[in-house]
Amino acid sequence: MKKIFSPGYRQHYFEGYSIGLNPFLEFNYAKRNEAFIAGFDSGRSDYERMNGCISDGIPQCIVTNKILEDFLMAGLLGLSIDTEGYTSHQMNLIAKWYQSGVEKYEPNQSIALFELLEKNGIQIN
């Protein structure tokens, strides 16, 4: 049985994942082990799911899970979003996340949150 949960496997997997997730980095052939390859494939798959195929070019703006969460939060708070610099592939994904937030938008909660933030010196434009 393979020890896929061992610290060594995890380390190689996450190293491969982070390289796969970064479109500017290429596969490191010096690290040919199962964990690294699995991580790289998973990271590259996640990148291409959010940003489109690398063979189509690297977009001006890179979408990450954090970016998608920001768009979800903007929808939840009823904020407008700036979509300049995103490709149509990215916009389809962003629209789903933003719409998910909009569907859960409750103006009274947003007003209370904005008042709390303003009370603490945080301005939301």
C-alpha positions as CSV (number, residue, x, y, z in Angstrom):
1,M,0.0,0.0,0.0
2,K,1.3,3.4,-0.9
3,K,1.8,5.9,1.8
4,I,0.1,8.9,0.1
5,F,-0.5,10.6,3.4
6,S,3.2,10.5,4.5
7,P,4.9,13.9,5.1
8,G,7.3,13.2,2.3
9,Y,4.6,12.4,-0.2
10,R,2.6,15.5,0.8
11,Q,5.6,17.7,0.5
12,H,6.4,16.5,-3.1
13,Y,2.7,16.7,-4.0
14,F,2.3,20.3,-2.9
15,E,5.5,21.3,-4.5
16,G,4.2,19.8,-7.8
17,Y,0.8,21.4,-7.3
18,S,2.2,24.9,-6.8
19,I,4.3,24.6,-9.9
20,G,1.4,23.2,-11.9
21,L,-0.8,26.1,-10.7
22,N,1.7,28.7,-11.9
23,P,1.4,29.1,-15.7
24,F,4.9,30.6,-15.9
25,L,6.6,27.5,-14.5
26,E,7.2,24.3,-16.4
27,F,7.3,20.7,-15.2
28,N,10.5,20.0,-13.4
29,Y,11.9,16.8,-15.0
30,A,14.4,16.4,-12.2
31,K,11.6,15.7,-9.8
32,R,10.1,12.6,-11.4
33,N,8.3,11.0,-8.5
34,E,4.7,9.9,-8.3
35,A,3.7,12.6,-5.7
36,F,5.3,15.5,-7.6
37,I,3.7,14.3,-10.9
38,A,0.2,13.9,-9.3
39,G,0.5,17.3,-7.7
40,F,1.7,19.0,-10.9
41,D,-1.2,17.4,-12.9
42,S,-3.7,18.5,-10.3
43,G,-2.4,22.1,-10.1
44,R,-2.3,22.5,-13.9
45,S,-5.8,21.1,-14.1
46,D,-7.0,23.6,-11.5
47,Y,-5.2,26.5,-13.3
48,E,-6.8,25.5,-16.7
49,R,-10.2,25.1,-15.1
50,M,-10.1,28.7,-13.9
51,N,-8.1,30.3,-16.7
52,G,-8.4,28.2,-19.8
53,C,-5.8,26.1,-21.6
54,I,-2.2,27.4,-21.3
55,S,-1.8,26.6,-25.0
56,D,-4.4,29.3,-25.7
57,G,-2.1,31.8,-23.9
58,I,-1.7,33.2,-20.4
59,P,-4.4,35.8,-19.7
60,Q,-3.7,39.3,-18.4
61,C,-5.4,38.6,-15.1
62,I,-5.0,35.2,-13.4
63,V,-8.0,33.8,-11.6
64,T,-7.3,31.9,-8.3
65,N,-9.7,30.5,-5.7
66,K,-9.0,33.7,-3.7
67,I,-10.1,35.8,-6.6
68,L,-13.3,33.7,-7.0
69,E,-14.0,34.1,-3.3
70,D,-13.7,37.9,-3.7
71,F,-16.2,37.9,-6.5
72,L,-18.6,35.7,-4.4
73,M,-18.2,38.1,-1.5
74,A,-18.9,41.1,-3.8
75,G,-22.1,39.4,-4.9
76,L,-23.1,38.7,-1.2
77,L,-22.5,42.3,-0.3
78,G,-24.2,43.7,-3.4
79,L,-21.0,45.4,-4.7
80,S,-20.3,46.1,-8.3
81,I,-17.3,44.3,-9.8
82,D,-14.5,45.3,-12.2
83,T,-14.1,42.7,-14.8
84,E,-11.5,44.4,-17.0
85,G,-8.6,42.2,-18.1
86,Y,-10.4,38.9,-17.8
87,T,-11.0,36.5,-20.8
88,S,-14.4,35.1,-21.7
89,H,-13.5,31.8,-20.2
90,Q,-12.6,33.4,-16.9
91,M,-15.7,35.6,-17.1
92,N,-18.0,32.6,-17.4
93,L,-16.5,31.2,-14.1
94,I,-16.5,34.6,-12.4
95,A,-20.1,35.2,-13.3
96,K,-21.2,31.9,-11.7
97,W,-19.4,32.8,-8.4
98,Y,-20.7,36.4,-8.4
99,Q,-24.3,35.2,-9.2
100,S,-24.1,32.7,-6.4
101,G,-23.3,35.6,-4.1
102,V,-26.0,37.8,-5.6
103,E,-28.6,35.1,-5.0
104,K,-27.7,35.1,-1.3
105,Y,-27.6,38.9,-1.0
106,E,-29.5,40.4,1.9
107,P,-29.4,44.2,1.9
108,N,-30.0,44.4,5.7
109,Q,-27.0,42.3,6.5
110,S,-24.8,44.3,4.1
111,I,-26.0,47.6,5.6
112,A,-25.1,46.3,9.1
113,L,-21.7,45.1,7.9
114,F,-20.9,48.4,6.2
115,E,-21.9,50.3,9.4
116,L,-19.7,48.1,11.5
117,L,-16.8,48.5,9.1
118,E,-17.3,52.3,9.0
119,K,-17.4,52.4,12.8
120,N,-14.0,50.8,12.8
121,G,-12.6,53.2,10.2
122,I,-12.8,50.9,7.2
123,Q,-14.4,52.5,4.1
124,I,-16.0,50.4,1.4
125,N,-16.4,52.2,-2.0
